[in-house]
Amino acid sequence: MSRSVGDGVPEDQTSLLSVQSVTPAPDTVTKLVRRLRALTLKLLPVEVDPEVLKEPTSRVITLGVINAYIAAAGDFVEALPYCLLRARREFMWEANHNPADYGENFGRAVACEVLARKIIHQAPSDRLKSIMSTRFQIKESDGDVSEMTSALELAIDSHCTIFLSSSEAQDVINALWCGQWVQQNKPGHDIDYIEFEKHRSHTLWGHLEPTRLSVPRYQNIFRILIWFFFLLAYSQAVREPLDRLDPHHPFLDAWEYTLYFMAFAFTLEDVHKIYKLLRFVTWRAFGFWNVVAAMTDALLMTAFVLRISGLLATGDQPSASLRLRSFQTLSFDFTELITVFDGYKYVGMMQICVARMLQESGIFFALLSVLGLGFAQGLYALDMADGQIDSASSVVNVMIQSLLQAPDFGKFDVSTMGLTLYYLWTAITVIILLNVLISLFSSAYDDASAFIASPVVEDAEAEFLAFFAGKTVGMIRAPDEFLYPAPFNMIELLFIAPFECVCLSSQMLQAYAAYNRFVMRVVFIVPLTVIALYESANRSNNRWVQEWFGPEDNGDDSDPRHQDPEVSAVDAEQGHEISRVKFEELVKGFPNTMQSSEATILQEIRVLHDRIDVLMKKLDEKSG
């Protein structure tokens, strides 16, 4: 990155190499964020269209502006993307809490995110890991120090689609997803991304490493296989009342044992993940599907408690009732199966659509709840007017039937006022509120998933890339060097975790790590062997393997040999030549796409102005 702040093209756009890697104190980071906010307020004192800021050749965020922000960071250039994303979060908070200045603050937030993306684009590849993974802290308004987060984690927590959809951010995400880079936990809850290949030999034994199971891609495949088995156990368990001749049998069958054992393991894994995220990360790492997972675990545990209560209950009637409620509760437990394939583009996009629709429906359900309480109170009061009171649930039931377009007008036909009130409730919900809900759902679906039909829809691809980044980093964010996916986490709970409490010295920690590796190699020998075979074969020098698994190598496009290639000997003998016109001559007529058309015109006007000044001086000299 260049220290120049001029409007022209910087002489050296990658001088980050000359800047020493420095981790600033929280107070210093806070002051840098304040300085960047002041710069942004000067850059955008009025409202600017966010689309103008997002343009690759924006007339607002020019090379001169980018260089000014780089120079503003001083010796802490590597903290600049993090500080810009932190300033972006603050501007978004101000936009959401000050509607009068929403446009101005939203534009400033977009500008900070665009600047962070362009600064990352200028960073050299060997510094990218450090810039994206180094965790920083700031001083909050109450004097406390914030949680430690990196630029990549902050972008995910803040849903920065512009930053996360950049090629540099996706290079980091894909390297983490495939296991080319692995997260290394450092003292003080800090992390670093290191290359796995530099420390291993390309042999089968070199890749037979238990920690490879924590690679997000392999985690995802392994969990898909586990969930297929869980689906089989679930399908068989819910069929149990039909398969048993005796409906009051006092025992659990094998499928129920399998189902509830796996359910307990999944619940334990989710609770452990929540504890790790709250302790080492932040509550902002939780998303919509974490809530879905918690609800699924709660349903499974509720079904298990009801089933055991039915087995322990005395008497046929209570036992049968509890047993029936257990299987009724179990029948609702299917939601988390949706999240198994969310790593694939179209399934993940459908999840984004569902989450967006539920968020958009908040307006509908808020208004519905207020109207529902008012109408329910009125209808219940009319029901009590004749001195005969039906159950309150019957009033709620007919109101829900009306909402679902199956009203029961016979319930209130004895009362003209009651029937009129019920007519009003039906008209408002069916004609007005449901149409509002449909329009909200349609808008959310168009915004989130229209690219499935048309890949050029704006921001749709960025939404999925941000979602995929969150999924990838979420798998490795909580510090856990030796990962035991559910239901194998029960092995860790019984045979591994008790020894972790007594590891007080470095020798004991090494012994604990060796014990972990031994247990994992025994338990996960099959998946680890498959991973080792795949990685060792995919990174071998075998031509057949490279043709099947490796990408097509077309060489470096910037190689001078590709710019001015020489023809083969046969064609050269005949006098034929490709590079009759040199590459440099060919590109002289190309427009400068690094800057906007307005900037190009202004630059040409400046050149013309300088020439006129020279001409006028010569004329003055001759006339004098």
C-alpha positions as CSV (number, residue, x, y, z in Angstrom):
1,M,0.0,0.0,0.0
2,S,1.2,3.4,-0.8
3,R,1.6,6.3,1.6
4,S,0.8,8.7,-1.2
5,V,-2.5,10.6,-0.8
6,G,-2.6,12.0,-4.3
7,D,-5.4,11.4,-6.8
8,G,-3.2,9.5,-9.3
9,V,-2.3,5.9,-9.3
10,P,0.0,5.1,-6.3
11,E,3.6,4.1,-7.2
12,D,3.5,1.1,-4.8
13,Q,0.1,-0.3,-3.9
14,T,1.4,-3.1,-1.9
15,S,3.9,-1.4,0.5
16,L,2.3,-3.3,3.4
17,L,5.4,-5.5,3.1
18,S,7.4,-2.6,4.5
19,V,5.1,-2.1,7.5
20,Q,6.0,-4.1,10.5
21,S,3.2,-6.3,12.0
22,V,2.1,-4.5,15.2
23,T,-0.8,-5.4,17.6
24,P,-2.0,-2.2,19.1
25,A,-3.5,-1.8,22.6
26,P,-7.3,-1.5,23.0
27,D,-7.0,2.2,23.7
28,T,-5.0,2.7,20.5
29,V,-7.5,0.8,18.4
30,T,-10.3,2.9,19.8
31,K,-8.4,6.1,18.9
32,L,-7.8,4.8,15.4
33,V,-11.6,4.0,15.0
34,R,-12.4,7.6,16.1
35,R,-9.9,9.0,13.6
36,L,-11.5,6.9,10.8
37,R,-14.9,8.1,11.8
38,A,-13.8,11.7,11.6
39,L,-12.3,11.1,8.1
40,T,-15.6,9.5,7.0
41,L,-17.6,12.4,8.3
42,K,-15.4,14.7,6.3
43,L,-15.7,12.5,3.2
44,L,-19.5,12.2,3.4
45,P,-20.9,15.3,5.1
46,V,-24.2,14.8,3.2
47,E,-26.2,11.8,2.1
48,V,-24.8,9.9,-0.9
49,D,-26.4,7.1,-2.8
50,P,-24.9,3.8,-1.5
51,E,-24.8,2.4,-5.0
52,V,-22.4,5.2,-6.0
53,L,-20.1,4.1,-3.2
54,K,-20.2,0.4,-4.2
55,E,-19.2,1.0,-7.8
56,P,-15.7,-0.4,-8.6
57,T,-14.8,2.9,-10.2
58,S,-16.6,5.1,-7.7
59,R,-16.1,8.8,-8.1
60,V,-16.2,9.2,-4.3
61,I,-14.0,6.4,-3.0
62,T,-11.0,7.0,-5.3
63,L,-7.4,5.9,-5.1
64,G,-6.6,9.1,-3.4
65,V,-9.2,8.5,-0.7
66,I,-8.0,4.9,-0.2
67,N,-4.4,6.1,0.2
68,A,-5.6,8.8,2.7
69,Y,-7.2,6.2,4.9
70,I,-4.0,4.0,4.7
71,A,-1.9,7.0,5.7
72,A,-4.3,7.7,8.6
73,A,-3.5,4.3,10.2
74,G,0.1,5.2,10.7
75,D,2.1,2.2,11.9
76,F,-1.1,0.1,12.4
77,V,-2.1,-0.6,8.8
78,E,-2.9,-4.2,9.5
79,A,-5.5,-3.1,12.0
80,L,-7.1,-0.8,9.4
81,P,-9.7,-3.2,8.0
82,Y,-10.8,-4.2,11.5
83,C,-11.1,-0.6,12.5
84,L,-13.1,0.3,9.4
85,L,-15.5,-2.6,10.1
86,R,-15.8,-1.4,13.7
87,A,-16.6,2.1,12.5
88,R,-19.1,0.6,10.1
89,R,-20.9,-1.1,13.0
90,E,-21.1,2.2,14.9
91,F,-22.5,4.1,11.9
92,M,-25.1,1.3,11.4
93,W,-26.1,1.6,15.1
94,E,-26.5,5.3,14.7
95,A,-28.5,4.8,11.5
96,N,-30.9,2.4,13.2
97,H,-31.3,4.6,16.3
98,N,-31.6,7.9,14.5
99,P,-34.1,7.7,11.7
100,A,-33.7,11.3,10.7
101,D,-30.1,10.8,9.7
102,Y,-30.5,7.2,8.5
103,G,-29.5,7.9,4.9
104,E,-26.3,9.8,5.9
105,N,-25.1,7.2,8.4
106,F,-26.0,4.3,6.2
107,G,-23.9,5.7,3.4
108,R,-21.0,6.2,5.8
109,A,-21.3,2.6,7.0
110,V,-21.3,1.4,3.4
111,A,-18.2,3.6,2.6
112,C,-16.3,2.1,5.6
113,E,-17.1,-1.4,4.4
114,V,-16.1,-0.6,0.8
115,L,-12.9,0.9,2.0
116,A,-12.1,-2.2,4.0
117,R,-12.7,-4.3,1.0
118,K,-10.5,-2.3,-1.3
119,I,-7.7,-2.1,1.3
120,I,-7.7,-5.8,1.7
121,H,-7.5,-6.1,-2.1
122,Q,-4.3,-4.1,-2.0
123,A,-2.7,-6.3,0.7
124,P,-0.1,-8.8,-0.3
125,S,-1.0,-12.5,-0.1
126,D,1.6,-13.3,2.6
127,R,0.0,-10.7,4.9
128,L,-3.6,-11.7,4.2
129,K,-3.7,-14.4,6.9
130,S,-2.4,-12.0,9.6
131,I,-4.8,-9.2,8.6
132,M,-7.8,-11.4,8.6
133,S,-7.1,-13.5,11.7
134,T,-5.4,-11.1,14.2
135,R,-7.8,-10.3,17.0
136,F,-8.2,-6.8,18.4
137,Q,-10.0,-5.2,21.2
138,I,-11.4,-1.7,21.7
139,K,-12.4,0.3,24.8
140,E,-16.1,0.6,25.1
141,S,-18.0,3.7,26.3
142,D,-18.4,2.3,29.8
143,G,-14.6,1.8,30.1
144,D,-14.6,-2.0,29.7
145,V,-12.6,-3.7,27.1
146,S,-14.6,-5.4,24.3
147,E,-14.3,-9.1,23.3
148,M,-11.5,-10.1,21.1
149,T,-12.5,-10.4,17.4
150,S,-10.7,-10.4,14.1
151,A,-11.6,-8.6,11.0
152,L,-13.1,-11.7,9.5
153,E,-15.1,-12.6,12.6
154,L,-16.3,-9.0,13.0
155,A,-17.5,-9.0,9.3
156,I,-19.4,-12.2,9.9
157,D,-21.0,-10.9,13.1
158,S,-22.0,-7.6,11.4
159,H,-23.2,-9.3,8.2
160,C,-20.8,-7.4,6.0
161,T,-21.8,-8.8,2.6
162,I,-19.6,-6.4,0.6
163,F,-16.5,-7.3,2.6
164,L,-17.2,-11.1,2.8
165,S,-18.0,-11.4,-0.9
166,S,-14.5,-10.0,-1.9
167,S,-12.1,-12.5,-3.5
168,E,-9.6,-12.0,-0.7
169,A,-12.1,-12.9,2.0
170,Q,-13.4,-15.8,0.0
171,D,-9.8,-17.1,-0.5
172,V,-9.4,-17.2,3.2
173,I,-12.8,-18.8,3.7
174,N,-12.2,-21.5,1.0
175,A,-8.7,-22.2,2.5
176,L,-10.3,-22.7,5.9
177,W,-13.1,-24.8,4.4
178,C,-10.8,-27.1,2.6
179,G,-8.3,-27.3,5.4
180,Q,-5.4,-25.7,3.5
181,W,-5.3,-23.2,6.4
182,V,-6.0,-24.3,10.0
183,Q,-6.8,-22.2,13.0
184,Q,-4.0,-22.1,15.6
185,N,-5.1,-21.0,19.1
186,K,-2.6,-18.7,20.8
187,P,-2.4,-17.4,24.4
188,G,-4.8,-14.7,25.4
189,H,-7.7,-16.0,23.2
190,D,-5.9,-14.9,20.1
191,I,-5.7,-17.0,16.9
192,D,-3.7,-17.3,13.8
193,Y,-4.2,-19.1,10.5
194,I,-1.3,-21.3,9.4
195,E,-0.8,-23.5,6.4
196,F,-1.3,-27.2,7.1
197,E,0.8,-28.4,4.2
198,K,4.0,-26.8,5.4
199,H,4.2,-29.0,8.5
200,R,3.2,-32.4,6.8
201,S,4.7,-34.7,4.3
202,H,2.5,-35.7,1.3
203,T,2.2,-39.3,2.5
204,L,-0.7,-41.4,3.8
205,W,0.7,-41.3,7.4
206,G,1.5,-37.6,7.1
207,H,-2.2,-36.9,6.4
208,L,-3.5,-39.4,8.9
209,E,-3.9,-36.6,11.4
210,P,-6.8,-36.7,13.9
211,T,-7.2,-32.9,13.8
212,R,-8.1,-33.1,10.2
213,L,-11.6,-34.2,11.3
214,S,-12.1,-30.6,12.5
215,V,-11.7,-29.2,9.0
216,P,-15.1,-27.6,8.1
217,R,-15.5,-29.6,4.8
218,Y,-14.9,-32.9,6.5
219,Q,-17.0,-31.9,9.5
220,N,-19.9,-31.2,7.1
221,I,-19.6,-34.5,5.3
222,F,-19.3,-36.5,8.5
223,R,-22.3,-34.8,10.0
224,I,-24.4,-35.5,6.9
225,L,-23.6,-39.2,7.2
226,I,-24.5,-39.1,10.9
227,W,-27.7,-37.3,10.3
228,F,-28.7,-39.9,7.6
229,F,-28.4,-42.5,10.3
230,F,-30.2,-40.3,12.8
231,L,-33.0,-39.9,10.2
232,L,-33.2,-43.7,10.0
233,A,-33.4,-44.1,13.7
234,Y,-36.0,-41.3,14.0
235,S,-38.2,-42.8,11.2
236,Q,-38.1,-46.2,12.9
237,A,-38.7,-44.8,16.4
238,V,-41.9,-42.9,15.4
239,R,-43.2,-46.1,13.8
240,E,-42.9,-48.0,17.1
241,P,-46.5,-47.6,18.1
242,L,-47.6,-49.3,14.9
243,D,-45.1,-52.1,15.0
244,R,-45.8,-53.2,18.5
245,L,-48.8,-55.5,19.1
246,D,-49.0,-54.5,22.7
247,P,-49.5,-50.7,22.8
248,H,-48.6,-50.6,26.5
249,H,-45.3,-52.5,26.4
250,P,-43.1,-51.3,29.3
251,F,-39.8,-51.2,27.5
252,L,-37.9,-49.0,25.0
253,D,-37.0,-50.8,21.8
254,A,-33.5,-50.6,20.2
255,W,-34.4,-47.8,17.8
256,E,-35.7,-45.6,20.7
257,Y,-32.5,-46.3,22.6
258,T,-30.5,-45.2,19.5
259,L,-32.6,-42.1,18.9
260,Y,-32.5,-40.8,22.5
261,F,-28.8,-41.6,22.9
262,M,-28.0,-39.5,19.7
263,A,-30.5,-36.8,20.8
264,F,-28.7,-36.5,24.2
265,A,-25.3,-36.3,22.3
266,F,-26.6,-33.6,19.9
267,T,-28.0,-31.6,22.8
268,L,-24.7,-31.9,24.8
269,E,-22.8,-30.8,21.7
270,D,-25.0,-27.7,21.2
271,V,-24.8,-26.8,24.9
272,H,-21.0,-27.1,24.8
273,K,-20.9,-25.0,21.6
274,I,-23.0,-22.3,23.3
275,Y,-20.8,-22.3,26.4
276,K,-17.6,-22.0,24.3
277,L,-19.0,-19.2,22.2
278,L,-20.2,-17.2,25.2
279,R,-16.9,-17.7,27.0
280,F,-14.4,-17.2,24.2
281,V,-16.3,-15.4,21.5
282,T,-19.4,-13.2,21.7
283,W,-23.2,-13.6,21.7
284,R,-23.3,-12.0,18.3
285,A,-22.0,-15.3,16.9
286,F,-25.5,-16.8,17.4
287,G,-27.9,-16.8,14.5
288,F,-31.4,-17.9,13.5
289,W,-30.4,-21.5,13.1
290,N,-28.9,-21.7,16.5
291,V,-32.3,-21.0,17.9
292,V,-33.8,-23.7,15.6
293,A,-31.2,-26.2,17.0
294,A,-32.1,-25.2,20.6
295,M,-35.8,-25.8,19.9
296,T,-35.0,-29.2,18.3
297,D,-33.0,-30.2,21.2
298,A,-35.7,-29.1,23.6
299,L,-38.3,-31.1,21.7
300,L,-36.1,-34.3,21.8
301,M,-35.5,-34.0,25.5
302,T,-39.2,-33.3,26.2
303,A,-40.2,-36.4,24.2
304,F,-37.6,-38.4,26.2
305,V,-38.8,-37.1,29.5
306,L,-42.4,-37.9,28.6
307,R,-41.5,-41.4,27.4
308,I,-39.6,-42.2,30.6
309,S,-42.4,-40.7,32.7
310,G,-44.9,-42.9,30.9
311,L,-42.8,-46.0,31.7
312,L,-42.5,-45.1,35.4
313,A,-46.2,-44.0,35.7
314,T,-48.5,-46.3,37.7
315,G,-51.8,-47.2,36.0
316,D,-52.6,-47.8,32.3
317,Q,-54.4,-44.5,31.7
318,P,-51.5,-42.1,32.8
319,S,-48.9,-44.3,31.2
320,A,-50.8,-44.4,27.9
321,S,-51.4,-40.7,28.0
322,L,-47.8,-39.8,28.6
323,R,-46.6,-42.3,26.0
324,L,-49.0,-40.7,23.4
325,R,-47.7,-37.2,24.2
326,S,-44.2,-38.4,23.9
327,F,-44.7,-39.6,20.4
328,Q,-46.7,-36.5,19.5
329,T,-43.9,-34.3,20.6
330,L,-41.4,-36.4,18.7
331,S,-43.4,-36.0,15.5
332,F,-42.5,-32.3,15.5
333,D,-38.8,-32.8,15.6
334,F,-37.8,-32.5,12.0
335,T,-36.6,-28.9,11.7
336,E,-32.9,-29.4,12.2
337,L,-32.7,-31.9,9.3
338,I,-33.1,-28.8,7.1
339,T,-29.7,-27.5,8.2
340,V,-27.7,-30.6,7.2
341,F,-27.1,-29.5,3.5
342,D,-26.8,-25.8,4.1
343,G,-23.2,-25.8,2.8
344,Y,-24.6,-26.4,-0.7
345,K,-25.5,-23.2,-2.5
346,Y,-29.2,-23.7,-3.4
347,V,-30.1,-25.4,0.0
348,G,-28.2,-22.7,1.8
349,M,-30.0,-20.0,-0.2
350,M,-33.4,-21.6,0.7
351,Q,-32.4,-21.4,4.4
352,I,-31.6,-17.7,3.9
353,C,-35.1,-17.3,2.3
354,V,-36.8,-19.0,5.2
355,A,-34.9,-16.9,7.8
356,R,-35.6,-13.7,5.9
357,M,-39.3,-14.5,5.6
358,L,-39.6,-15.1,9.3
359,Q,-37.8,-11.9,10.0
360,E,-40.1,-10.0,7.7
361,S,-43.2,-11.6,9.3
362,G,-42.3,-9.9,12.6
363,I,-44.3,-6.9,11.6
364,F,-47.3,-9.1,10.7
365,F,-47.3,-11.0,14.0
366,A,-46.7,-7.9,16.1
367,L,-49.9,-6.3,14.6
368,L,-51.7,-9.6,14.7
369,S,-51.0,-10.1,18.4
370,V,-52.3,-6.6,19.3
371,L,-55.5,-7.1,17.3
372,G,-55.9,-10.6,18.5
373,L,-55.8,-9.7,22.1
374,G,-58.4,-6.9,21.6
375,F,-60.8,-9.1,19.6
376,A,-60.3,-12.1,22.0
377,Q,-61.2,-9.9,25.0
378,G,-64.3,-8.5,23.2
379,L,-65.6,-11.9,22.1
380,Y,-65.0,-13.4,25.5
381,A,-66.9,-10.5,27.1
382,L,-69.8,-11.1,24.8
383,D,-69.7,-14.8,25.6
384,M,-70.0,-14.0,29.3
385,A,-72.9,-11.5,28.7
386,D,-75.6,-14.3,28.8
387,G,-74.3,-15.7,32.1
388,Q,-72.9,-18.9,30.5
389,I,-69.2,-19.0,30.0
390,D,-67.5,-21.4,27.6
391,S,-63.8,-22.2,27.9
392,A,-61.4,-19.4,26.7
393,S,-59.7,-21.9,24.5
394,S,-62.9,-22.3,22.4
395,V,-62.8,-18.5,21.6
396,V,-59.1,-18.7,20.7
397,N,-59.8,-21.8,18.5
398,V,-62.5,-20.1,16.4
399,M,-60.2,-17.0,16.0
400,I,-57.4,-19.2,14.7
401,Q,-59.8,-21.0,12.4
402,S,-60.8,-17.6,10.9
403,L,-57.2,-16.7,10.5
404,L,-56.6,-19.9,8.5
405,Q,-59.6,-19.1,6.3
406,A,-62.0,-21.6,7.9
407,P,-64.3,-19.4,10.1
408,D,-67.0,-20.9,12.3
409,F,-69.8,-18.3,12.2
410,G,-72.2,-20.7,14.0
411,K,-70.3,-20.1,17.2
412,F,-71.7,-16.5,17.5
413,D,-75.0,-16.7,15.5
414,V,-77.1,-16.3,18.7
415,S,-75.6,-12.8,19.3
416,T,-75.8,-10.0,16.6
417,M,-73.0,-8.1,18.3
418,G,-70.8,-11.2,18.6
419,L,-71.4,-12.1,15.0
420,T,-70.6,-8.5,13.9
421,L,-67.4,-8.5,15.9
422,Y,-66.4,-11.9,14.4
423,Y,-67.1,-10.6,10.9
424,L,-64.8,-7.7,11.6
425,W,-62.0,-10.0,12.9
426,T,-62.4,-12.3,9.8
427,A,-62.4,-9.3,7.4
428,I,-59.3,-7.7,8.9
429,T,-57.2,-10.9,9.1
430,V,-58.2,-12.5,5.8
431,I,-58.4,-9.5,3.6
432,I,-55.8,-7.1,5.1
433,L,-53.3,-8.8,7.3
434,L,-52.8,-12.0,5.3
435,N,-52.2,-10.0,2.2
436,V,-49.7,-7.9,4.0
437,L,-47.9,-11.1,5.1
438,I,-48.0,-12.5,1.6
439,S,-46.4,-9.3,0.2
440,L,-43.7,-9.4,2.9
441,F,-42.9,-13.0,2.1
442,S,-42.8,-12.3,-1.6
443,S,-40.5,-9.3,-1.1
444,A,-38.2,-11.3,1.2
445,Y,-38.0,-14.3,-1.3
446,D,-37.3,-12.0,-4.2
447,D,-34.5,-10.2,-2.3
448,A,-32.9,-13.4,-1.1
449,S,-33.3,-16.0,-3.7
450,A,-34.1,-14.5,-7.1
451,F,-30.7,-15.3,-8.3
452,I,-31.7,-19.0,-8.4
453,A,-33.6,-18.1,-11.6
454,S,-31.2,-15.4,-12.7
455,P,-27.6,-15.4,-11.5
456,V,-27.2,-11.7,-12.2
457,V,-29.6,-10.5,-9.5
458,E,-27.7,-7.9,-7.4
459,D,-26.5,-8.8,-3.9
460,A,-27.9,-12.4,-4.0
461,E,-24.5,-14.0,-4.5
462,A,-23.0,-11.8,-1.8
463,E,-25.7,-13.0,0.6
464,F,-24.8,-16.6,0.1
465,L,-21.1,-15.9,0.4
466,A,-21.6,-14.2,3.7
467,F,-23.8,-17.1,4.9
468,F,-21.1,-19.6,3.8
469,A,-18.4,-17.6,5.6
470,G,-20.4,-17.6,8.8
471,K,-21.0,-21.4,8.5
472,T,-17.3,-22.1,7.9
473,V,-15.9,-19.9,10.6
474,G,-18.6,-21.0,13.0
475,M,-17.3,-24.6,12.8
476,I,-13.8,-23.6,14.0
477,R,-14.4,-20.5,16.0
478,A,-14.8,-22.0,19.4
479,P,-11.3,-23.3,20.5
480,D,-11.4,-27.1,20.3
481,E,-8.3,-28.8,19.0
482,F,-9.6,-32.3,19.2
483,L,-13.1,-32.5,17.8
484,Y,-15.4,-35.4,18.6
485,P,-18.6,-34.9,16.5
486,A,-21.8,-36.0,18.1
487,P,-22.6,-38.8,19.0
488,F,-18.9,-39.6,19.6
489,N,-18.7,-36.7,22.0
490,M,-20.0,-39.1,24.6
491,I,-16.7,-40.9,24.3
492,E,-14.9,-37.6,25.0
493,L,-17.2,-36.9,28.0
494,L,-16.6,-40.3,29.6
495,F,-13.0,-41.1,28.7
496,I,-11.3,-37.8,27.7
497,A,-12.7,-34.9,29.6
498,P,-12.0,-36.2,33.1
499,F,-8.2,-36.1,32.4
500,E,-8.3,-32.5,31.1
501,C,-8.9,-31.2,34.6
502,V,-5.6,-32.7,35.9
503,C,-3.4,-31.3,33.1
504,L,-1.4,-28.7,35.1
505,S,2.1,-29.0,33.5
506,S,3.4,-29.0,30.0
507,Q,4.4,-32.6,30.2
508,M,0.9,-33.6,31.3
509,L,-0.6,-31.5,28.4
510,Q,1.6,-33.3,25.9
511,A,0.6,-36.7,27.4
512,Y,-3.1,-35.6,27.2
513,A,-2.7,-34.6,23.5
514,A,-1.0,-37.9,22.7
515,Y,-3.8,-39.8,24.5
516,N,-6.4,-37.7,22.5
517,R,-4.6,-38.6,19.2
518,F,-4.6,-42.3,20.1
519,V,-8.3,-42.4,21.0
520,M,-9.3,-40.5,17.8
521,R,-7.2,-42.7,15.6
522,V,-8.9,-45.7,17.0
523,V,-12.5,-44.4,17.0
524,F,-12.3,-42.5,13.7
525,I,-9.9,-44.8,11.8
526,V,-12.3,-45.2,8.9
527,P,-13.0,-41.5,8.2
528,L,-9.4,-40.5,8.9
529,T,-8.2,-43.1,6.5
530,V,-10.5,-41.8,3.8
531,I,-9.4,-38.2,4.4
532,A,-5.7,-39.3,4.3
533,L,-6.2,-41.2,1.1
534,Y,-8.0,-38.3,-0.6
535,E,-5.5,-35.6,0.5
536,S,-2.3,-37.7,-0.2
537,A,-3.7,-38.6,-3.6
538,N,-4.9,-35.1,-4.4
539,R,-1.5,-33.6,-3.6
540,S,0.6,-36.2,-5.3
541,N,2.6,-35.8,-8.5
542,N,0.7,-38.5,-10.3
543,R,-0.5,-37.2,-13.6
544,W,-3.7,-39.3,-13.6
545,V,-4.6,-38.1,-10.1
546,Q,-3.9,-34.5,-11.1
547,E,-6.1,-34.7,-14.2
548,W,-9.0,-36.1,-12.2
549,F,-8.8,-34.1,-9.0
550,G,-6.6,-31.1,-9.6
551,P,-7.6,-27.9,-11.3
552,E,-6.5,-27.1,-14.8
553,D,-3.2,-25.3,-14.7
554,N,-3.1,-22.6,-17.4
555,G,-0.1,-20.8,-15.9
556,D,0.2,-17.2,-14.7
557,D,-1.7,-14.9,-17.0
558,S,0.7,-12.0,-16.2
559,D,3.7,-14.1,-17.4
560,P,5.5,-12.1,-20.2
561,R,5.6,-15.4,-22.2
562,H,1.8,-15.4,-22.4
563,Q,1.7,-11.7,-23.4
564,D,4.1,-12.0,-26.3
565,P,4.2,-15.7,-27.1
566,E,6.5,-17.2,-29.7
567,V,5.2,-19.6,-32.3
568,S,6.4,-23.1,-32.8
569,A,9.4,-24.0,-34.9
570,V,7.2,-25.2,-37.8
571,D,5.3,-22.0,-38.0
572,A,8.5,-19.9,-37.5
573,E,10.1,-21.5,-40.5
574,Q,7.2,-20.4,-42.6
575,G,7.6,-16.9,-41.3
576,H,4.4,-16.8,-39.2
577,E,4.3,-14.8,-36.0
578,I,1.8,-14.0,-33.3
579,S,3.4,-11.1,-31.6
580,R,3.9,-8.8,-34.6
581,V,2.4,-6.1,-32.4
582,K,3.8,-6.1,-28.9
583,F,1.5,-6.4,-25.9
584,E,2.4,-3.0,-24.6
585,E,1.4,-1.4,-27.9
586,L,-1.9,-3.3,-27.9
587,V,-3.0,-2.0,-24.4
588,K,-2.1,1.6,-25.1
589,G,-5.5,2.2,-26.6
590,F,-7.4,0.6,-23.6
591,P,-9.4,2.9,-21.3
592,N,-8.3,3.3,-17.7
593,T,-11.0,1.2,-15.9
594,M,-9.3,1.8,-12.6
595,Q,-11.1,5.2,-12.3
596,S,-14.5,6.5,-13.1
597,S,-15.3,8.4,-16.3
598,E,-15.7,11.6,-14.3
599,A,-12.2,11.2,-12.9
600,T,-10.8,10.5,-16.4
601,I,-12.4,13.6,-17.8
602,L,-11.1,15.7,-14.9
603,Q,-7.6,14.3,-15.4
604,E,-7.7,15.2,-19.1
605,I,-9.0,18.7,-18.2
606,R,-6.1,19.1,-15.8
607,V,-3.6,18.1,-18.5
608,L,-5.2,20.5,-20.9
609,H,-5.2,23.2,-18.3
610,D,-1.5,22.7,-17.7
611,R,-0.8,22.9,-21.4
612,I,-2.8,26.1,-21.7
613,D,-0.8,27.6,-18.8
614,V,2.4,26.8,-20.6
615,L,1.2,28.3,-23.8
616,M,0.0,31.4,-22.1
617,K,3.3,31.9,-20.4
618,K,5.1,31.6,-23.7
619,L,2.7,34.1,-25.3
620,D,3.3,36.5,-22.4
621,E,7.0,36.2,-22.8
622,K,6.9,37.0,-26.5
623,S,4.5,39.9,-26.0
624,G,6.7,41.3,-23.2
